[in-house]
Amino acid sequence: MWDPAKYLDYADLRARPFFDLVGRIPAVSPRRVTDLGCGPGNLTVDLARRWPDAVLEAVDSSPEMVAAARERGVTAEVADVRSWEPRPDTDVVVSNAVLQWVPGHDELLRRWVTQLPPGAHLAVQVPGNFGAPSHRIVRDLAASPSWRSKLGSANLRAEDAVATPRAYADLLADAGCAVDAWETTYTQPLTGPRAVLEWITGTALRPVRAALPDAEWAAFREELAPLLDEAYPTRPDGTTWFEFRRIFFVARTPG
């Protein structure tokens, strides 16, 4: 279950990759713009401002997120990106921080390229920090004797959950697309107690939260907190630096 309120903690920092991605989409007057994985809709509304004459389509697999998006006036629907198919007039598809949750999404990208109209733009951003301490520590703790039996089936993302920018560029170029691919590491200034724990609670820890009852979830957090604090020390001024690697690509379909 996704928690829209928790996800919106640090909303400005979480939004930076979205704006960097959308800023590289050269579409001028698309007929339909689709936001795959719209979340609570706080960024979807910016797509409407960018292309006010386009039909805006928004989907998310979480009913809680879709409800939050609808409260913002976004016409959102509950759907799984794995079964989504573009309509014939879909000229822009944006998928921001979604495909890391979809194993085998390379095949999904190939299918979308064949289904989108000629000259459409497919813009994707995924986190590239699954090898960072924040994620390694969670996986190691989940695999420890205390937690292995409870969290063995939790959907924790491994380091190979996403590919490199070059691999995505090759995949889409082989499909006939023109591709712009890059990566960025943001050094995010987090503040407050247990800053990194609170940051990952809204995203990376979601499978752990879903697998544990309340008391065990609280115990897991208590074990995790000092490990994260050691890996991400807080400066005397109260800032905790958090490196936040992101992978981007914008592909234009052939034709």
Backbone as numpy.savetxt, mean C-alpha at the origin, in Angstrom:
# Nx Ny Nz CAx CAy CAz Cx Cy Cz
-9.07 -7.32 9.52 -9.91 -6.12 9.52 -9.03 -4.87 9.52
-9.34 -3.95 8.65 -8.63 -2.68 8.60 -9.31 -1.68 9.52
-8.52 -0.86 10.18 -9.03 0.20 11.05 -8.76 1.54 10.37
-9.77 2.17 9.74 -9.53 3.42 9.03 -8.91 4.50 9.90
-9.34 4.61 11.15 -8.81 5.65 12.03 -7.33 5.43 12.31
-6.95 4.18 12.58 -5.54 3.88 12.85 -4.71 4.09 11.60
-5.24 3.70 10.46 -4.51 3.87 9.20 -4.21 5.34 8.93
-5.11 6.23 9.36 -4.94 7.66 9.09 -4.01 8.34 10.09
-3.51 7.61 11.09 -2.41 8.17 11.88 -1.25 8.46 10.94
-0.60 9.59 11.11 0.49 9.98 10.21 0.00 10.10 8.75
-1.21 10.57 8.57 -1.81 10.59 7.24 -0.97 11.37 6.24
-0.39 12.50 6.66 0.40 13.30 5.73 1.62 12.54 5.25
2.31 11.85 6.17 3.49 11.10 5.78 3.13 9.91 4.90
2.04 9.24 5.22 1.62 8.09 4.40 1.21 8.54 2.99
0.78 9.78 2.85 0.27 10.25 1.56 1.37 10.64 0.59
2.58 10.91 1.06 3.63 11.41 0.18 3.87 10.52 -1.04
3.99 9.19 -0.88 4.20 8.36 -2.07 3.05 8.44 -3.07
1.83 8.57 -2.58 0.68 8.69 -3.48 0.83 9.91 -4.39
1.17 11.04 -3.81 1.28 12.25 -4.62 2.49 12.20 -5.55
3.57 11.55 -5.11 4.71 11.37 -6.01 4.35 10.48 -7.18
3.53 9.47 -6.93 3.08 8.57 -8.00 2.16 9.29 -8.98
1.11 9.90 -8.45 0.10 10.53 -9.31 0.71 11.69 -10.10
1.70 12.35 -9.51 2.34 13.46 -10.21 3.08 13.05 -11.45
3.38 11.75 -11.61 4.09 11.27 -12.79 3.15 10.65 -13.83
1.84 10.76 -13.62 0.89 10.25 -14.61 0.60 11.38 -15.60
0.93 11.21 -16.88 0.77 12.32 -17.82 -0.62 12.45 -18.44
-1.58 11.64 -18.02 -2.91 11.70 -18.62 -3.52 13.08 -18.43
-4.14 13.61 -19.50 -4.71 14.96 -19.47 -6.21 14.93 -19.22
-6.94 14.14 -19.99 -8.40 14.13 -19.85 -8.92 12.70 -19.94
-8.60 11.87 -18.95 -9.07 10.48 -18.98 -10.58 10.40 -18.83
-11.13 9.35 -19.43 -12.58 9.15 -19.34 -12.97 8.55 -17.99
-12.22 7.57 -17.54 -12.50 6.90 -16.27 -11.18 6.72 -15.52
-11.20 7.04 -14.22 -10.04 6.87 -13.34 -10.45 5.91 -12.24
-9.66 4.85 -12.05 -9.98 3.84 -11.04 -8.93 3.83 -9.95
-9.38 3.86 -8.71 -8.50 3.76 -7.55 -8.68 2.37 -6.97
-7.69 1.51 -7.19 -7.74 0.14 -6.69 -7.11 0.08 -5.31
-7.93 -0.17 -4.31 -7.46 -0.11 -2.94 -7.56 1.30 -2.41
-8.77 1.83 -2.45 -8.98 3.25 -2.14 -8.83 3.57 -0.66
-8.84 2.53 0.21 -8.75 2.80 1.64 -9.88 3.69 2.11
-9.61 4.60 3.04 -10.68 5.44 3.56 -11.05 6.61 2.65
-10.50 6.65 1.44 -10.92 7.65 0.45 -10.28 9.00 0.60
-9.40 9.19 1.58 -8.79 10.50 1.78 -7.91 10.93 0.62
-7.36 9.96 -0.12 -6.55 10.30 -1.29 -7.35 10.19 -2.58
-8.36 9.38 -2.59 -9.21 9.26 -3.78 -9.82 10.60 -4.16
-10.17 11.39 -3.18 -10.78 12.69 -3.48 -9.81 13.58 -4.25
-8.51 13.36 -4.09 -7.54 14.15 -4.86 -7.52 13.74 -6.32
-7.84 12.48 -6.62 -7.96 12.08 -8.02 -9.12 12.81 -8.68
-10.20 13.00 -7.94 -11.34 13.74 -8.48 -10.97 15.19 -8.75
-10.15 15.78 -7.89 -9.71 17.15 -8.12 -8.75 17.24 -9.30
-7.91 16.23 -9.47 -6.94 16.23 -10.57 -7.65 16.10 -11.91
-8.65 15.21 -11.99 -9.37 14.96 -13.25 -10.87 15.11 -12.99
-11.36 16.34 -12.87 -12.76 16.55 -12.47 -13.79 16.06 -13.47
-13.41 15.90 -14.74 -14.37 15.47 -15.76 -14.41 13.96 -15.93
-13.54 13.24 -15.24 -13.50 11.78 -15.38 -14.52 11.12 -14.47
-15.00 9.96 -14.88 -15.77 9.09 -13.99 -14.79 8.48 -13.01
-15.07 8.60 -11.71 -14.18 8.08 -10.70 -14.73 6.78 -10.14
-13.93 5.74 -10.21 -14.29 4.42 -9.71 -13.33 4.08 -8.57
-13.86 3.60 -7.44 -13.02 3.28 -6.29 -13.46 1.94 -5.70
-12.47 1.08 -5.43 -12.78 -0.21 -4.84 -11.78 -0.51 -3.72
-12.23 -1.31 -2.76 -11.35 -1.78 -1.69 -11.94 -3.08 -1.17
-11.07 -3.96 -0.68 -11.54 -5.24 -0.18 -12.09 -5.15 1.24
-11.85 -4.03 1.92 -12.28 -3.88 3.31 -13.61 -3.13 3.39
-14.65 -3.76 3.92 -15.92 -3.03 4.10 -15.77 -1.81 4.99
-14.88 -1.88 6.01 -14.68 -0.74 6.90 -14.08 0.44 6.13
-13.12 0.16 5.26 -12.51 1.22 4.47 -13.51 1.81 3.48
-14.28 0.95 2.84 -15.28 1.44 1.88 -16.30 2.33 2.58
-16.71 1.94 3.78 -17.66 2.77 4.53 -17.06 4.13 4.84
-15.77 4.16 5.22 -15.11 5.43 5.51 -14.98 6.28 4.25
-14.70 5.64 3.11 -14.60 6.39 1.85 -15.96 6.98 1.46
-17.02 6.22 1.65 -18.35 6.73 1.31 -18.72 7.93 2.18
-18.25 7.93 3.42 -18.52 9.08 4.29 -17.85 10.35 3.75
-16.81 10.19 2.94 -16.15 11.33 2.32 -16.77 11.70 0.98
-17.83 11.00 0.60 -18.49 11.29 -0.66 -17.94 10.52 -1.83
-17.06 9.55 -1.59 -16.50 8.73 -2.67 -17.45 7.58 -2.96
-17.74 7.36 -4.22 -18.57 6.23 -4.63 -17.68 5.00 -4.69
-17.59 4.30 -3.58 -16.67 3.17 -3.46 -17.45 1.87 -3.33
-16.83 0.78 -3.78 -17.45 -0.53 -3.72 -16.48 -1.53 -3.12
-17.02 -2.54 -2.44 -16.20 -3.62 -1.91 -15.89 -4.59 -3.04
-14.61 -4.82 -3.28 -14.20 -5.73 -4.34 -12.76 -6.16 -4.10
-12.39 -7.30 -4.64 -11.04 -7.83 -4.55 -10.31 -7.44 -5.84
-9.13 -6.86 -5.71 -8.40 -6.44 -6.92 -8.08 -7.63 -7.81
-8.00 -8.82 -7.24 -7.67 -10.00 -8.05 -8.76 -10.35 -9.05
-9.99 -9.97 -8.75 -11.10 -10.26 -9.67 -11.56 -9.03 -10.43
-10.96 -7.86 -10.14 -11.37 -6.63 -10.82 -10.95 -6.66 -12.28
-11.83 -6.16 -13.14 -11.51 -6.02 -14.56 -11.87 -4.61 -15.01
-11.00 -3.97 -15.78 -11.28 -2.59 -16.20 -12.42 -2.51 -17.21
-13.20 -1.45 -17.10 -14.22 -1.18 -18.10 -13.56 -0.61 -19.35
-14.25 -0.65 -20.48 -13.60 -0.25 -21.74 -13.09 1.19 -21.77
-13.65 2.07 -20.93 -13.23 3.47 -20.95 -12.23 3.82 -19.84
-11.62 2.80 -19.22 -10.69 3.05 -18.12 -9.35 3.53 -18.68
-9.05 4.79 -18.48 -7.82 5.38 -19.02 -6.72 5.53 -17.98
-7.07 5.52 -16.69 -6.08 5.62 -15.63 -6.46 4.65 -14.51
-5.47 3.85 -14.09 -5.64 2.97 -12.93 -4.55 3.33 -11.93
-4.94 3.61 -10.69 -4.00 3.92 -9.62 -4.13 2.83 -8.56
-3.00 2.24 -8.19 -2.99 1.24 -7.12 -1.88 1.64 -6.16
-2.26 2.19 -5.03 -1.31 2.75 -4.07 -1.23 1.87 -2.83
-0.07 1.19 -2.65 0.19 0.37 -1.47 -0.86 -0.73 -1.29
-1.07 -1.49 -2.35 -2.06 -2.57 -2.32 -1.44 -3.91 -2.76
-0.70 -3.92 -3.86 -0.30 -5.18 -4.48 0.69 -5.99 -3.65
1.30 -5.37 -2.63 2.17 -6.16 -1.75 1.39 -7.22 -0.99
0.06 -7.05 -0.89 -0.79 -8.02 -0.21 -1.26 -9.13 -1.16
-0.89 -9.05 -2.44 -1.41 -9.98 -3.45 -0.27 -10.84 -3.99
-0.11 -12.06 -3.52 0.93 -12.93 -4.08 0.71 -13.15 -5.58
1.79 -13.21 -6.32 1.68 -13.43 -7.76 1.08 -12.27 -8.53
1.23 -11.05 -8.04 0.58 -9.93 -8.72 1.22 -9.58 -10.06
2.36 -10.20 -10.39 2.92 -9.97 -11.72 1.97 -10.45 -12.81
1.30 -11.58 -12.56 0.32 -12.06 -13.54 -0.88 -11.13 -13.63
-1.24 -10.53 -12.52 -2.34 -9.57 -12.51 -1.99 -8.35 -13.37
-0.76 -7.87 -13.23 -0.32 -6.72 -14.04 -0.36 -7.05 -15.52
0.11 -8.23 -15.89 0.08 -8.62 -17.30 -1.36 -8.65 -17.82
-2.27 -9.18 -17.01 -3.67 -9.25 -17.45 -4.27 -7.87 -17.62
-4.01 -6.98 -16.66 -4.56 -5.63 -16.77 -4.07 -4.93 -18.03
-2.82 -5.12 -18.38 -2.27 -4.48 -19.59 -3.05 -4.92 -20.82
-3.40 -6.20 -20.88 -4.14 -6.68 -22.05 -5.59 -6.21 -22.04
-6.14 -5.91 -20.86 -7.54 -5.53 -20.76 -7.76 -4.02 -20.88
-6.77 -3.22 -20.54 -6.93 -1.77 -20.61 -6.91 -1.30 -22.06
-7.55 -0.17 -22.34 -7.54 0.34 -23.71 -6.15 0.84 -24.10
-5.88 1.00 -25.39 -4.59 1.52 -25.82 -4.33 2.92 -25.24
-3.11 3.14 -24.80 -2.74 4.44 -24.27 -3.18 4.71 -22.85
-3.72 3.70 -22.15 -4.11 3.89 -20.76 -2.87 3.88 -19.87
-3.02 4.45 -18.68 -1.91 4.52 -17.73 -2.21 3.68 -16.50
-1.25 2.83 -16.15 -1.33 1.99 -14.95 -0.24 2.47 -14.00
-0.65 3.02 -12.86 0.29 3.63 -11.91 0.23 2.87 -10.59
1.38 2.38 -10.14 1.43 1.49 -8.97 2.54 1.95 -8.02
2.24 1.90 -6.73 3.24 2.11 -5.69 3.09 0.99 -4.68
4.22 0.40 -4.30 4.23 -0.63 -3.26 5.38 -0.36 -2.29
5.22 -0.73 -1.04 6.34 -0.60 -0.10 7.47 -1.55 -0.47
8.70 -1.09 -0.30 9.86 -1.92 -0.59 10.72 -2.14 0.63
10.13 -2.07 1.81 10.90 -2.14 3.04 10.66 -3.43 3.83
10.35 -4.53 3.15 10.07 -5.77 3.87 11.33 -6.39 4.48
12.50 -5.92 4.06 13.73 -6.36 4.69 14.21 -5.45 5.79
13.46 -4.39 6.07 13.85 -3.42 7.09 13.66 -4.02 8.49
14.34 -3.45 9.50 14.18 -3.97 10.87 12.73 -4.03 11.33
11.93 -3.05 10.96 10.54 -3.01 11.40 9.79 -4.27 11.01
10.10 -4.84 9.84 9.40 -6.02 9.37 10.11 -7.30 9.79
11.44 -7.29 9.77 12.18 -8.49 10.19 11.90 -8.83 11.65
11.86 -7.81 12.50 11.62 -8.04 13.92 10.24 -8.64 14.15
9.25 -8.16 13.44 7.89 -8.71 13.57 7.87 -10.17 13.14
8.49 -10.48 11.99 8.50 -11.87 11.52 9.24 -12.78 12.50
10.37 -12.30 13.02 11.15 -13.12 13.96 10.36 -13.38 15.25
9.69 -12.36 15.77 8.91 -12.55 16.98 7.73 -13.50 16.73
7.07 -13.33 15.58 5.94 -14.20 15.25 6.38 -15.66 15.11
7.62 -15.88 14.70 8.13 -17.24 14.52 8.77 -17.81 15.77
8.83 -17.04 16.85 9.44 -17.49 18.10 8.56 -18.56 18.76
9.14 -19.37 19.66 8.36 -20.44 20.30 7.09 -19.94 20.99
7.12 -18.71 21.52 5.94 -18.20 22.24 4.76 -17.91 21.32
5.06 -17.61 20.05 4.01 -17.13 19.17 3.80 -17.97 17.91
4.69 -18.92 17.66 4.64 -19.65 16.39 3.30 -20.36 16.18
2.80 -21.01 17.23 1.55 -21.77 17.06 0.35 -20.86 16.84
0.43 -19.64 17.36 -0.69 -18.71 17.23 -0.64 -17.91 15.93
0.57 -17.71 15.40 0.72 -16.81 14.25 1.31 -17.48 13.02
1.38 -18.81 13.04 1.98 -19.51 11.92 1.27 -19.27 10.60
-0.03 -19.01 10.66 -0.79 -18.80 9.42 -1.06 -17.33 9.14
-0.51 -16.43 9.96 -0.73 -15.00 9.71 -0.07 -14.58 8.41
-0.71 -13.71 7.70 -0.26 -13.30 6.36 0.80 -12.20 6.46
1.93 -12.51 7.10 3.01 -11.54 7.20 3.82 -11.54 5.91
4.07 -10.37 5.37 4.75 -10.26 4.10 6.24 -10.54 4.25
6.80 -11.41 3.38 8.22 -11.71 3.37 8.96 -10.71 2.48
10.29 -10.83 2.46 11.08 -9.86 1.69 10.78 -9.92 0.21
10.31 -11.06 -0.30 10.03 -11.19 -1.73 8.58 -10.85 -2.08
7.89 -10.13 -1.20 6.49 -9.77 -1.47 6.36 -8.86 -2.68
7.39 -8.07 -2.96 7.39 -7.20 -4.13 8.71 -7.39 -4.86
8.74 -6.94 -6.12 9.94 -7.03 -6.95 10.70 -5.71 -6.91
11.77 -5.65 -7.67 12.55 -4.42 -7.79 11.95 -3.53 -8.87
12.27 -2.25 -8.88 11.80 -1.39 -9.98 12.21 -1.94 -11.35
13.44 -2.45 -11.46 13.90 -3.00 -12.73 13.06 -4.20 -13.16
12.72 -5.07 -12.21 11.92 -6.24 -12.57 10.53 -5.85 -13.05
9.90 -4.86 -12.38 8.60 -4.40 -12.85 8.72 -3.73 -14.23
9.80 -2.97 -14.41 10.00 -2.31 -15.71 10.15 -3.35 -16.82
10.92 -4.40 -16.57 11.09 -5.45 -17.58 9.76 -6.14 -17.86
9.02 -6.47 -16.82 7.74 -7.16 -16.99 6.80 -6.37 -17.89
6.69 -5.08 -17.60 5.73 -4.26 -18.35 6.25 -3.88 -19.74
7.56 -3.69 -19.87 8.12 -3.44 -21.20 7.95 -4.66 -22.09
8.13 -5.86 -21.53 7.91 -7.08 -22.31 6.46 -7.20 -22.76
5.54 -6.57 -22.01 4.12 -6.57 -22.40 3.80 -5.46 -23.39
4.82 -4.71 -23.81 4.63 -3.67 -24.82 4.41 -2.28 -24.29
4.53 -2.09 -22.98 4.26 -0.78 -22.38 5.49 0.12 -22.42
5.24 1.42 -22.42 6.27 2.39 -22.08 6.25 2.54 -20.56
7.41 2.48 -19.92 7.46 2.37 -18.47 8.37 3.42 -17.85
7.90 4.00 -16.76 8.68 4.88 -15.89 8.69 4.20 -14.53
9.87 3.73 -14.08 9.96 3.01 -12.82 11.07 3.61 -11.97
10.83 3.69 -10.65 11.82 4.29 -9.77 11.56 3.86 -8.33
12.47 4.21 -7.44 12.25 3.98 -6.02 12.70 5.20 -5.24
12.13 5.37 -4.06 12.45 6.48 -3.16 12.47 5.95 -1.74
13.45 6.38 -0.96 13.47 6.10 0.46 13.25 7.41 1.20
12.12 7.52 1.87 11.80 8.69 2.68 12.33 8.46 4.09
12.99 9.45 4.65 13.40 9.38 6.05 12.36 10.15 6.85
11.43 9.40 7.41 10.26 10.00 8.03 10.54 10.38 9.49
10.17 11.58 9.90 10.31 11.95 11.31 9.04 11.57 12.09
9.13 10.55 12.90 7.99 10.14 13.73 8.17 10.68 15.14
7.08 10.98 15.79 7.13 11.51 17.15 6.17 10.74 18.04
6.38 10.87 19.34 5.51 10.22 20.31 6.10 8.92 20.81
5.56 8.38 21.90 6.06 7.12 22.46 5.78 5.96 21.51
6.73 5.04 21.45 6.58 3.84 20.63 6.18 4.19 19.19
6.88 5.15 18.63 6.45 5.73 17.36 6.41 4.70 16.23
7.43 3.86 16.12 7.45 2.88 15.03 6.39 1.81 15.25
6.20 1.40 16.49 5.13 0.44 16.77 3.79 1.00 16.35
3.52 2.25 16.68 2.23 2.84 16.30 2.12 2.96 14.78
3.22 3.27 14.11 3.20 3.38 12.65 2.82 2.05 12.00
3.51 0.97 12.40 3.26 -0.31 11.73 1.97 -0.98 12.20
1.41 -0.52 13.33 0.14 -1.09 13.78 -0.96 -0.87 12.73
-0.90 0.27 12.01 -1.92 0.56 11.02 -1.78 -0.20 9.72
-0.64 -0.90 9.52 -0.41 -1.58 8.24 0.20 -2.97 8.45
1.52 -3.02 8.68 2.22 -4.31 8.70 1.73 -5.26 9.78
1.25 -4.72 10.91 0.79 -5.57 12.01 -0.66 -6.00 11.87
-1.33 -5.57 10.83 -2.74 -5.92 10.68 -2.97 -7.44 10.69
-2.14 -8.28 10.01 -2.39 -9.72 10.09 -2.22 -10.29 11.49
-1.30 -9.69 12.27 -1.12 -10.15 13.65 -2.36 -9.81 14.47
-2.84 -8.59 14.31 -4.03 -8.18 15.05 -5.22 -9.06 14.71
-5.34 -9.42 13.44 -6.48 -10.24 13.01 -6.41 -11.65 13.58
-5.20 -12.13 13.88 -5.03 -13.51 14.32 -5.14 -13.69 15.84
-5.05 -12.58 16.59 -4.96 -12.70 18.04 -6.16 -12.07 18.75
-6.64 -12.69 19.81 -7.64 -12.02 20.66 -7.00 -10.84 21.39
-7.82 -10.01 21.99 -7.35 -8.74 22.54 -6.19 -8.90 23.52
-6.29 -9.83 24.45 -5.26 -9.96 25.48 -3.93 -10.39 24.88
-3.96 -11.31 23.93 -2.71 -11.76 23.30 -2.15 -10.70 22.37
-3.00 -9.93 21.73 -2.55 -8.81 20.90 -1.81 -7.80 21.77
-2.33 -7.49 22.93 -1.65 -6.56 23.83 -0.31 -7.13 24.29
-0.25 -8.43 24.56 1.00 -9.06 24.99 2.04 -9.04 23.87
1.59 -9.30 22.66 2.52 -9.27 21.51 3.12 -7.87 21.35
2.27 -6.86 21.44 2.77 -5.49 21.34 3.78 -5.16 22.44
3.53 -5.65 23.64 4.45 -5.38 24.74 5.81 -6.03 24.50
5.83 -7.20 23.90 7.11 -7.83 23.56 7.78 -7.13 22.40
7.00 -6.67 21.47 7.55 -6.06 20.26 8.11 -4.67 20.52
7.47 -3.90 21.37 7.82 -2.49 21.55 9.30 -2.26 21.87
9.89 -2.94 22.87 11.30 -2.66 23.16 12.24 -3.08 22.04
11.88 -4.10 21.28 12.71 -4.52 20.15 12.75 -3.44 19.07
11.60 -2.84 18.81 11.54 -1.75 17.83 12.24 -0.51 18.36
12.07 -0.24 19.65 12.72 0.95 20.23 14.24 0.83 20.15
14.76 -0.39 20.28 16.20 -0.58 20.18 16.67 -0.38 18.73
15.89 -0.87 17.77 16.27 -0.74 16.37 16.09 0.68 15.84
15.14 1.40 16.44 14.84 2.77 16.01 14.92 3.69 17.23
16.12 4.07 17.63 16.25 4.91 18.84 15.66 6.30 18.64
15.13 6.83 19.70 14.56 8.18 19.68 15.65 9.20 19.99
15.71 10.25 19.21 16.68 11.32 19.42 16.32 12.13 20.67
17.29 12.89 21.20 16.99 13.73 22.37 15.85 14.72 22.14
15.64 15.12 20.87 14.55 16.06 20.59 13.19 15.38 20.45
13.15 14.06 20.65 11.87 13.34 20.58 11.54 12.76 19.22
12.42 12.95 18.23 12.18 12.44 16.88 12.72 11.02 16.75
11.96 10.18 16.07 12.43 8.85 15.68 12.46 8.80 14.16
13.64 8.60 13.60 13.75 8.52 12.14 13.32 7.12 11.67
12.46 7.10 10.65 11.96 5.84 10.11 12.16 5.84 8.61
13.04 4.95 8.13 13.29 4.88 6.69 12.18 4.09 6.02
11.67 4.67 4.94 10.39 4.26 4.36 10.61 4.12 2.85
11.08 2.92 2.41 11.41 2.70 1.00 10.15 2.35 0.22
9.98 3.00 -0.92 8.81 2.79 -1.78 9.26 2.51 -3.22
8.51 1.67 -3.92 8.77 1.31 -5.31 7.59 1.79 -6.15
7.91 2.43 -7.28 6.88 3.05 -8.13 7.05 2.62 -9.59
5.94 2.56 -10.29 6.03 2.52 -11.76 4.74 3.04 -12.37
4.91 3.70 -13.52 3.79 4.17 -14.33 3.99 3.57 -15.72
3.03 2.80 -16.17 3.14 2.15 -17.47 2.03 2.64 -18.40
2.39 2.90 -19.64 1.41 3.29 -20.66 1.20 2.11 -21.59
-0.05 1.67 -21.71 -0.33 0.49 -22.52 -0.09 0.77 -24.00
0.29 -0.25 -24.75 0.63 -0.04 -26.17 -0.57 0.33 -27.02
-0.27 1.00 -28.12 -1.33 1.33 -29.08 -1.43 2.81 -29.32
